[in-house]
Amino acid sequence: MTTSARRTVALTAASALLLAGCGSSGDDAAAADGVGVVAAFYPLQWAAERVGGDRVDVTSLTPPGAEPHDLELTPQDVATVAGTDLLVYLEGFQPALDDAAAEAGDAAWDAGQAADLSLTAEPHGHEGETEEEHAEHAGEEAVDPHFWLDPTRLADVGDALADRLAEVDPDGAATYEENAAALRADLEALDAEVQQGLADCAVRTMVTAHDAFGYLADRYGLEVVGITGLSPSSEPSAAQLAEISALVREQGVTTVYTETLVDPAVAETVAGEAGVQTAVLDPLEGLTDESAGVDYLEVMRADLATLRAGQSCT
């Protein structure tokens, strides 16, 4: 069965579930408790919870500990999306969600528009191609979706989300505006800490498991090299690994960063080849029990401490 056919089956099953639920007073009562918001993955969930406060009921489609790039929707997930007041997602980041977002119509809100996805990266994952096929892909660039690692962009998303929630729930407009302002204050304070903490680093090149840290590097004057490109599931070729290992030695890099939610084997191979250490850096795509904090702010500050050690900052 093709991907398109599977999604059609899922949407049909979701519609059946919705029809079966019609007339349920319990469901109606639950919906009346607050604005129903479905968030695609953790950073959007956290922002929606902060901006929405007690007026919203936020659920995440990506379970804790799951890699959001690999999201697949069950029929129940599709039904949840179809029945929500607002879907907060990032177009193109989770392909399985894009069709369901289209079905949700005006209830779907793409956070990428507010985040200003201005960075691109050359995708990896063309191993096994002929020379002609590789030449066709040379120079290709894909939009980098990982905006939330720049706190100022996440603050912009929070402001825009407050406006979007006010359209759904006009009575809560003042609350959403106030909550978004508080969120912005927290994120701007974090931004100032990271600016100061990374202002004077002996090593300016970051080597990470996948290319998730472009917006952080761009904001704070670093250069980032992602071993597996924008997608953690792509596999670099032996030549790419050798090239990155050589770069590590040439640039005086002392730390290669593995990640939560991603198998560390490839990053550890690069570190071993170059004779440097590894450290865990969290791209905040999802929290687990092993995350170095209970929310976005705590994990970002833990990442700052990791970067200050790994980049030899004073």
C-alpha angles and dihedrals in degrees: 000000000000123000089249091052092048091052091049090053090048092050091048091050090047091053090052091051091051093050090048089054096052114118095023106141091195092058091046091052091050091050090050091058092078146323109304111231125181114197122199098220143344107292091048090046092052093048091048092050092049095047097038097044116171093344095071137059108211126196127178124223092207111071119225110277095020122120105244094209087066097050116147119184123229119210087257090054091052090049090051091052092047092051101043126107091225134012114201109197143142114244113234096009095093108024092192089064099048095078092048089049090054089052090050089061115182091006090069117088121189110214091196092078092062093040094059099226095213101152127086134187136195108256121233126207104087094118115142094034124133118247089258093051092047090050090053090057096042111122094015114149130192128202112261107231099187096101097140092077086074102069093203092060091049088052089054089052089051092054092048091046090055089056092048093049090050088058090055094041111022092177089064097050095109092047093050092048092050093047092048090052090052090048091050091051091054093047094047090051089051091048091054091051093051092045090054095041095052098036096100112034123152091211115051098178119086119199111199136178092249134004097267100120103065096113092047091050092046092050096048103036101256132127119231132204115192113203096208100028125235094329119060090208096063117097121224119223123248088255092054091049091050090049093051092046089053091049090052090056095043095048095046092243110173100182134046112198122228118191143225112254092022127093105252095210098101094045090046089052091055091047091049093049091050095041096238135125130258131226132183117253119183118221088195094232088136141349127242135179086266096054114122093241144014098249145015095278095051094046092048090053090049088051089051091055090048092050094047089056096040096046094043095241122177 
